[in-house]
Amino acid sequence: METPLKQLAEIVGGEVDGDGSVIITGVAGIKEAQPGDITFLADPRYEKYLKTTRASAIIVSKRIPDAGRPLVLSGNPYVAFIRAVRHFVPERNGRPVGVDPTAVVAPSAVLGADASVGANAVVEEDVTVGDGSVIHAGAYVGKRTRIGAGCVIYPNVSIREDTVIGDNVIIHCGAVIGSDGFGYALDGDAYVKIPQVGNVVLEDDVEVGANTTIDRATTGSTVVGRGTKIDNLAMIAHNVRIGENSIVVAQVGIGGSTEIGKGVNLAGQAGVAGHIKIGDGAVVAAQAGVTKSVGPGKCVSGYPAREHSLAKKVYAALQRLPELIKKVADLSERVRRLEEKSDG
């Protein structure tokens, strides 16, 4: 697909600085780009590649006088580049058309206009599926589940009964939505299972990664707020509530009944204990272990998680621990000798 740079700038919401007649035929990263490609610069660490990139044009946030090629000025180069990718690389994922003959769709299920169900998928009783939503091969949708419009349910996803899914939600392969929460009471020497009679609610524009699990509530709802994105292999326990536009990165675990605010970033492998609160806009660093509530806007790291500025000082001190141990041993020996001399 050949697109003049001026036209592409309009598509991505930017402004051309230079020759707008340059023909763009594709997209690529700044290191890999070839003539005909458009690339972008959003991270200052990649500025060193401005001189060596072979791209025909670059999306940037500000004018670069000696760039040596046309630019597209954008307030958010990364988002503009995403729009360019969508322009040049159409959606690759095929979608089923209609209801595959091998799919099992209950008579009481209601499919919206242009909704599709793939091979060997199962849609149980009283399910509703919104307009244009796609249920891929092998997926399971439990009784009374409501799926909004424009959703994509990838192969082998399991959605248990009574789940509520908003519009434009994406759930990747192998995810399990609405499995029982992990709840038991000790009765004598045996554990008795606590019935999990709540559900899961995924609000509009949520994305759930592959093999992630979101447990149903004991009572009430486990809720993932609008626009929140969850990576692969995350675990979200019963009655958790996650606010809007938060990020949950791979291998994060969130304990039951914890409340996550809006715009929170939980980095990879962070663990969050149950029954605490993470305030709006907080950042939990990778592999942090959060045992207490975190205030709005705070950044914490380490185990147990503490203010990141303090955690860095602790890590720095730990690096000196062998030296300090040796110094204490030497001082102890000197004290012992002085005491012996004094006694003598």
C-alpha distance (Angstrom), angle and dihedral (degrees) to the residues before:
residue distance angle dihedral
M1 . . .
E2 3.79 . .
T3 3.80 116.8 .
P4 3.82 127.1 174.5
L5 3.78 111.1 -123.1
K6 3.81 92.4 -120.4
Q7 3.80 90.8 56.7
L8 3.81 91.8 45.2
A9 3.81 90.6 51.0
E10 3.79 89.1 56.8
I11 3.80 90.3 49.6
V12 3.81 93.5 52.0
G13 3.80 95.2 40.0
G14 3.80 97.2 -111.7
E15 3.80 140.0 120.6
V16 3.82 125.3 -116.8
D17 3.78 118.3 -121.7
G18 3.81 104.6 -169.9
D19 3.79 134.3 0.7
G20 3.80 107.9 4.4
S21 3.81 92.6 -174.2
V22 3.82 93.6 71.5
I23 3.80 109.0 121.2
I24 3.80 116.4 -125.1
T25 3.79 118.9 -160.7
G26 3.79 104.5 171.6
V27 3.80 150.6 -7.9
A28 3.81 132.8 -105.8
G29 3.79 143.7 155.5
I30 3.78 117.3 -83.7
K31 3.83 93.2 -104.8
E32 3.80 96.6 46.0
A33 3.81 100.8 37.2
Q34 3.81 120.1 125.0
P35 3.81 131.9 -166.0
G36 3.79 108.2 -64.0
D37 3.83 93.3 32.9
I38 3.77 127.3 110.0
T39 3.80 117.2 -146.3
F40 3.80 135.5 176.1
L41 3.79 141.9 -131.1
A42 3.80 117.3 -147.9
D43 3.80 102.9 137.8
P44 3.84 118.5 65.1
R45 3.81 89.0 -143.1
Y46 3.80 88.6 72.3
E47 3.80 96.2 53.1
K48 3.81 89.1 98.2
Y49 3.81 88.7 69.8
L50 3.80 93.6 60.0
K51 3.82 89.9 89.7
T52 3.81 95.8 46.9
T53 3.79 105.0 36.5
R54 3.80 115.1 110.5
A55 3.80 93.8 -154.3
S56 3.80 117.4 132.9
A57 3.81 92.3 -137.9
I58 3.80 138.6 8.0
I59 3.80 131.1 -147.5
V60 3.81 108.4 -137.2
S61 3.80 139.4 164.4
K62 3.82 96.0 -126.5
R63 3.80 140.4 17.6
I64 3.80 117.1 -78.9
P65 3.84 108.2 -160.4
D66 3.81 96.7 -158.6
A67 3.81 99.0 37.1
G68 3.81 91.1 121.5
R69 3.81 94.1 -143.9
P70 3.83 139.5 55.9
L71 3.78 117.8 -71.8
V72 3.77 135.1 -152.9
L73 3.80 110.7 -144.0
S74 3.78 114.7 -145.6
G75 3.79 135.6 165.2
N76 3.80 88.1 -134.4
P77 3.84 111.7 27.1
Y78 3.81 93.3 -177.4
V79 3.82 93.3 56.2
A80 3.80 90.9 44.1
F81 3.80 89.7 52.6
I82 3.80 90.6 50.7
R83 3.81 88.2 55.7
A84 3.80 89.7 50.2
V85 3.81 90.3 51.4
R86 3.80 90.5 52.0
H87 3.79 89.7 50.0
F88 3.80 95.8 52.0
V89 3.80 100.8 31.0
P90 3.80 111.1 47.2
E91 3.78 120.7 -156.2
R92 3.80 106.3 -66.0
N93 3.77 99.5 -168.2
G94 3.78 111.1 100.3
R95 3.75 115.9 -138.5
P96 3.77 129.8 -149.4
V97 3.77 116.0 -105.9
G98 3.77 115.0 -131.7
V99 3.79 117.7 -36.8
D100 3.80 116.4 -29.3
P101 3.84 113.3 -127.2
T102 3.81 90.1 -121.5
A103 3.81 94.3 53.1
V104 3.80 118.8 102.6
V105 3.80 111.8 -138.1
A106 3.80 117.6 174.8
P107 3.82 116.0 -124.5
S108 3.80 91.2 -119.5
A109 3.83 94.0 52.5
V110 3.81 115.1 106.9
L111 3.81 119.7 -147.0
G112 3.80 119.1 -164.5
A113 3.78 126.4 -133.7
D114 3.81 113.0 -59.7
A115 3.81 92.2 1.9
S116 3.81 114.2 149.5
V117 3.80 135.7 -154.3
G118 3.81 120.2 -164.3
A119 3.78 133.9 -143.6
N120 3.82 117.0 -54.1
A121 3.79 93.2 -2.9
V122 3.82 116.8 144.2
V123 3.80 124.0 -142.4
E124 3.80 111.4 -175.5
E125 3.81 133.2 -149.9
D126 3.81 121.1 -54.1
V127 3.80 94.7 6.6
T128 3.80 117.8 148.1
V129 3.80 121.4 -155.9
G130 3.81 119.6 -167.6
D131 3.79 129.2 -128.5
G132 3.79 115.4 -66.5
S133 3.80 95.9 3.9
V134 3.80 118.7 144.5
I135 3.80 126.7 -146.2
H136 3.80 108.2 -169.3
A137 3.79 129.7 -148.6
G138 3.78 119.0 -56.0
A139 3.80 96.8 7.3
Y140 3.80 120.0 141.2
V141 3.82 124.1 -145.8
G142 3.79 115.2 -170.9
K143 3.77 129.6 -140.8
R144 3.79 121.0 -63.6
T145 3.79 93.2 5.6
R146 3.81 115.9 151.6
I147 3.81 118.4 -149.3
G148 3.79 118.8 -173.5
A149 3.80 131.0 -140.4
G150 3.79 125.0 -64.8
C151 3.81 95.9 15.8
V152 3.80 125.6 149.1
I153 3.80 118.5 -150.3
Y154 3.82 107.9 -173.4
P155 3.84 126.0 -148.0
N156 3.79 120.3 -60.6
V157 3.78 96.4 9.6
S158 3.82 113.3 149.2
I159 3.79 117.1 -149.0
R160 3.79 112.7 -177.0
E161 3.78 127.0 -145.7
D162 3.82 123.9 -63.2
T163 3.81 95.2 15.0
V164 3.81 115.4 152.4
I165 3.80 116.8 -148.7
G166 3.81 123.3 -176.8
D167 3.79 130.1 -146.8
N168 3.83 125.3 -58.0
V169 3.80 94.5 11.2
I170 3.82 119.0 157.6
I171 3.81 121.0 -156.5
H172 3.81 116.4 -175.3
C173 3.80 130.0 -143.2
G174 3.77 119.3 -59.2
A175 3.80 97.8 7.2
V176 3.80 116.4 145.4
I177 3.80 117.0 -148.1
G178 3.79 119.6 -171.3
S179 3.79 103.4 10.8
D180 3.80 115.1 155.1
G181 3.78 117.3 -74.3
F182 3.80 116.2 -116.2
G183 3.79 100.7 -102.7
Y184 3.82 129.0 146.2
A185 3.80 136.8 156.4
L186 3.80 123.0 -149.7
D187 3.81 111.6 -120.3
G188 3.76 107.4 -177.8
D189 3.79 106.1 -55.2
A190 3.81 96.1 -19.1
Y191 3.79 135.6 74.3
V192 3.78 116.5 -124.0
K193 3.80 117.4 -153.2
I194 3.80 115.0 -118.7
P195 3.82 109.0 -136.5
Q196 3.80 111.9 -113.2
V197 3.79 103.0 -146.8
G198 3.81 100.8 157.9
N199 3.80 127.9 87.8
V200 3.81 144.7 -135.6
V201 3.81 124.6 -101.7
L202 3.80 120.0 -162.4
E203 3.79 109.8 -172.9
D204 3.82 126.6 -147.8
D205 3.84 120.2 -54.8
V206 3.81 95.5 11.5
E207 3.82 117.6 148.7
V208 3.81 122.1 -158.3
G209 3.82 120.4 -163.8
A210 3.79 129.7 -132.3
N211 3.80 117.2 -69.2
T212 3.78 93.1 2.6
T213 3.81 116.6 145.2
I214 3.79 126.8 -147.8
D215 3.81 114.4 -175.0
R216 3.77 124.7 -143.1
A217 3.79 117.9 -113.7
T218 3.78 122.2 -97.5
T219 3.81 85.6 -128.2
G220 3.79 125.7 -11.9
S221 3.81 118.6 13.8
T222 3.78 142.9 -46.2
V223 3.82 101.3 -138.7
V224 3.80 133.0 -159.5
G225 3.79 109.9 -169.3
R226 3.78 128.7 -128.7
G227 3.79 116.2 -71.2
T228 3.81 96.2 8.3
K229 3.81 115.8 144.8
I230 3.80 121.7 -150.6
D231 3.81 121.3 -166.6
N232 3.81 128.5 -143.7
L233 3.80 123.4 -64.9
A234 3.79 97.5 15.1
M235 3.80 121.6 146.0
I236 3.82 121.2 -147.0
A237 3.79 115.3 -175.7
H238 3.79 132.3 -145.8
N239 3.80 120.1 -60.7
V240 3.81 94.0 7.8
R241 3.79 113.7 149.2
I242 3.80 119.0 -156.8
G243 3.79 119.2 -169.6
E244 3.78 128.7 -133.5
N245 3.80 124.3 -63.5
S246 3.79 97.0 5.6
I247 3.80 126.3 147.8
V248 3.81 123.8 -134.1
V249 3.82 111.1 -173.8
A250 3.81 127.9 -154.1
Q251 3.81 120.5 -58.9
V252 3.79 95.3 9.6
G253 3.80 114.6 149.6
I254 3.81 122.0 -157.3
G255 3.80 119.5 -167.5
G256 3.78 124.1 -133.9
S257 3.81 123.3 -70.7
T258 3.80 94.0 7.5
E259 3.81 117.7 145.5
I260 3.80 118.6 -139.9
G261 3.81 115.6 -166.6
K262 3.78 131.9 -138.8
G263 3.79 120.6 -67.4
V264 3.81 93.8 10.6
N265 3.82 120.3 157.2
L266 3.80 116.6 -150.1
A267 3.82 106.6 -173.7
G268 3.80 125.9 -147.9
Q269 3.82 119.5 -54.1
A270 3.79 93.7 -0.3
G271 3.79 113.3 154.0
V272 3.80 120.9 -148.9
A273 3.79 120.4 -166.7
G274 3.78 121.6 -132.9
H275 3.81 128.2 -94.2
I276 3.83 96.6 25.1
K277 3.81 135.0 110.0
I278 3.81 131.2 -121.7
G279 3.80 109.3 -160.7
D280 3.81 127.3 -131.3
G281 3.79 115.0 -73.0
A282 3.81 94.9 9.5
V283 3.82 121.6 148.6
V284 3.79 122.5 -145.9
A285 3.80 110.6 -165.9
A286 3.81 124.7 -133.3
Q287 3.81 115.7 -70.2
A288 3.80 92.4 4.4
G289 3.79 116.8 151.8
V290 3.80 109.3 -142.2
T291 3.81 112.4 -161.0
K292 3.82 99.5 158.3
S293 3.78 135.1 42.1
V294 3.83 117.7 -79.3
G295 3.80 121.0 -142.5
P296 3.82 125.0 -125.8
G297 3.79 114.4 -74.6
K298 3.81 94.4 7.9
C299 3.81 123.3 138.2
V300 3.80 115.8 -148.1
S301 3.79 134.5 178.9
G302 3.78 142.1 169.0
Y303 3.78 132.7 38.0
P304 2.88 116.9 -41.5
A305 3.79 86.9 23.8
R306 3.80 115.1 -117.7
E307 3.80 137.1 163.9
H308 3.79 106.1 -52.7
S309 3.81 93.4 -127.3
L310 3.81 90.1 56.0
A311 3.79 92.6 42.1
K312 3.82 90.4 56.9
K313 3.80 90.2 54.6
V314 3.81 90.1 49.7
Y315 3.82 91.2 50.4
A316 3.80 90.3 48.9
A317 3.80 90.8 51.1
L318 3.80 91.1 49.2
Q319 3.79 89.7 56.7
R320 3.81 87.7 61.2
L321 3.80 94.6 46.4
P322 3.86 96.9 102.9
E323 3.80 90.1 49.2
L324 3.82 91.7 47.6
I325 3.82 92.2 48.3
K326 3.80 90.0 52.8
K327 3.79 91.1 46.9
V328 3.82 92.1 50.8
A329 3.82 90.1 48.9
D330 3.81 91.0 50.9
L331 3.80 92.1 48.0
S332 3.80 90.7 47.7
E333 3.80 90.1 53.3
R334 3.82 91.3 48.9
V335 3.80 90.9 50.1
R336 3.81 90.6 49.2
R337 3.82 91.1 52.9
L338 3.79 92.5 47.0
E339 3.78 90.4 50.5
E340 3.81 91.0 50.0
K341 3.80 90.6 49.3
S342 3.79 90.9 48.2
D343 3.80 92.0 49.1
G344 3.81 89.8 48.8
